[in-house]
Amino acid sequence: MTTIITHAALGLAMAAVAARKPASARLWAACALLPVIPDLDTPIGEFLHPKDLLWAAIEEGPWGHRGASHSIVFAAGFAALTLLVLPRPERTGRHWLLLFVAMASHGAFDALTNGGSGIAFLWPFSMARCHAPWRPIEVAPLSVSGFFTERGWEVFRSELLWVWAPGGALGAAWGLLSRSRQAPRKPAPPG
């Protein structure tokens, strides 16, 4: 997985680009939280089934890490439920699409990491686990303490290179394009 910080930042970046201005605080919060929610499969699974013989079977099943919670169907359903907590003007198909893409981005970015099991994108129709053919991002540790190690720093550098830098460049280009569209046009000289 990429770090939860990166997942949340990607959701916020999507909101900055796609949300109508001004967007509610609830929409901003949803765009930051939805991309993080799929990784709750790990602490919930460990709480419900401590590491034992049963855990090994569950971990590779639909409710293990990178299973159902990382799927497209889960993202679509969760985005629809999230609309219910947004103000009425933001309960639109456009806002559902923003929330869906924000949440589905989690599995897409996890598929780009160089570790872990594949992503069950097509659950419940298939439990096949998929990776991207190109996996340049270092897989993040699953524990908070793991972020504060040499390995955590290696993951952060990898995310800076492969996620933050390209995302920043795209955001800057989007901002310039948006400003050029909004710039007032000068009247033509009389002639």
Secondary structure, 3 states (H helix, E strand, C coil): CCCHHHHHHHHHHHHHHHCCCCCCHHHHHHHHHCCCHHHHHHHHHHHHCCCCHHHHHHHCCCCCCCCHHHCHHHHHHHHHHHHCCCCHHHCCHHHHHHHHHHHHHHHHHHHCECCCCCECCCCCCCCCCECCCCCCECCCCCCCHHHHCHHHHHHHHHHHHHHHHHHHHHHHHHHHHHHHHHCCCCCCCCC
